[in-house]
C-alpha cells in the first residue's frame, strides 16, 4: 500500500483522500509495480505505483498509454508523476469492479476467459503501427533471453516441454528456430508484450482492460499469443490453449512461429 505522500502531487490530486488497496497480489512475485485501487466502491481508477529507484517500467507504460490513447483494451491515462522521494505513479481508468484474471474471484469461467483473451489480443494487434515509435521486436526479446541465460536467471521448470533442459541448450535450439522462422513472421503488428492473466482485468460488463504495457510496441503477434498461452497453461493446464487460438483466428497463426515464441518468452521471462 502506498501512502499519499508517495504518490506525487499530480497523482494525489486525482486520488484525493482515498485509501488505496493493492489488488495485484497474484502478480507480486515477479512484478514490483503495485496495482492500487480505491477502497471505496464506484471509482473507475487504478494507480500503478513503483516505490523506486528503478521506475522505468512505470514511465514506459505512461509513454505508451499516451500514444495508444485508450484504444483496444488499453486504459485511458489520467495522470502520472513522481514523488519527492523518487516513487513513480500512474493513474489509469479501469472499471471499479474489474478483477484480475489471475484472481480466484475472477468472474468468468476458464473457457470464457481463454476466448476473451484471444479476442482482446486480436483487437490490440489491429492498432495501426504506421506512426508507432515503440518496438517490441523478436530481436529485442532474443537479446533479453540471451542475457537471462548468461546471468543464470532462467527459472527451471519441473514439468512441461522444458523440464530438465539446460537453459544454454534451449538457447541453442531457440537460435536455430529463430533463423528458421524468419520468413514466417509476416508484417509487424502492435503487441502488448506482457499479456499475462495478472495484467488482464475483467469487468462485470464483459469488457477487458490490460496493465503491463511497458514493453508494448510493434512486434510479432505470436509473442502475445505465446505469453497468453503460457499464462493460461500455468493457471488451468494446456486444454484452454486451442480456445485461445481459435478465438484469435487460426488463419492468422503460424504454428511453427508460435512454437518458437513459446520458447522465446520462456527464456526471456515474458510469461511471468
FENSULVEN-V611394 format. One record per backbone hydrogen bond with DSSP energy under -1.0 kcal/mol. CO is the residue of the C=O (numbers start at 1). NH is the residue of the N-H. E is the energy in kcal/mol with one decimal. If there is no record, write none. Layout:
# FENSULVEN-V611394
co	nh	e
CO	NH	E
CO	NH	E
This chain:
# FENSULVEN-V611394
co	nh	e
3	6	-1.5
4	7	-1.6
8	12	-2.5
9	13	-1.9
10	14	-1.1
11	15	-2.5
12	16	-2.9
19	39	-2.8
21	37	-2.6
24	27	-1.8
25	28	-1.4
27	31	-1.7
34	49	-2.2
35	23	-3.4
36	47	-3.3
37	21	-2.9
43	45	-1.8
46	92	-2.9
47	36	-3.1
48	90	-2.2
49	34	-3.3
50	88	-2.4
53	55	-1.5
55	59	-1.9
56	60	-2.8
57	61	-1.7
58	62	-2.1
59	63	-2.3
60	64	-2.1
61	65	-2.8
62	66	-1.9
63	67	-1.4
64	68	-2.9
65	69	-2.3
71	74	-1.4
73	210	-2.3
76	93	-2.1
79	91	-3.6
81	89	-2.4
83	86	-1.7
87	83	-2.6
88	50	-2.8
89	81	-2.2
90	48	-3.0
91	78	-2.9
91	79	-1.4
92	46	-2.2
95	98	-2.0
99	202	-2.9
100	103	-1.8
103	106	-1.8
109	113	-2.3
110	114	-2.4
111	115	-1.9
112	116	-2.6
113	117	-2.4
114	118	-2.0
115	119	-2.6
116	120	-2.6
117	121	-2.6
118	122	-1.9
119	123	-1.6
120	124	-2.2
121	125	-2.4
123	126	-1.2
124	127	-1.7
129	132	-1.5
134	218	-2.5
137	141	-1.6
138	142	-2.4
139	143	-1.9
140	144	-1.8
141	145	-2.5
142	146	-2.3
143	147	-2.2
144	148	-2.5
145	149	-2.3
146	150	-2.3
147	151	-2.1
148	153	-2.6
149	152	-1.1
160	163	-1.4
162	165	-1.6
166	170	-2.2
167	171	-2.5
168	172	-1.5
169	173	-2.0
170	174	-2.7
171	175	-2.4
172	176	-1.7
173	177	-2.4
174	178	-3.1
175	179	-1.8
176	180	-2.2
177	181	-1.9
181	184	-1.7
189	219	-3.2
191	217	-1.7
194	196	-2.3
196	199	-1.0
197	200	-1.6
199	211	-2.1
200	101	-3.1
201	209	-2.5
202	99	-2.4
203	206	-2.2
207	203	-2.4
209	201	-3.3
213	216	-2.0
217	191	-2.8
218	136	-3.0
219	189	-2.4
220	223	-2.0
221	225	-1.7
222	226	-2.3
223	227	-2.4
224	228	-2.7
225	229	-2.5
226	230	-2.3
227	231	-2.5
228	232	-2.6
229	233	-2.4
230	234	-2.4
231	235	-1.6
232	236	-3.2
233	237	-1.8
238	241	-1.4
240	244	-1.8
241	245	-2.3
242	246	-2.6
243	247	-2.4
244	248	-1.6
245	249	-2.4
249	252	-2.2
250	253	-1.8
254	258	-2.3
255	259	-2.2
256	260	-2.0
257	261	-2.5
258	262	-2.1
259	263	-1.6
260	264	-2.2
261	265	-3.0
262	266	-1.3
263	267	-2.2
264	268	-2.2
265	270	-1.6
269	272	-1.1
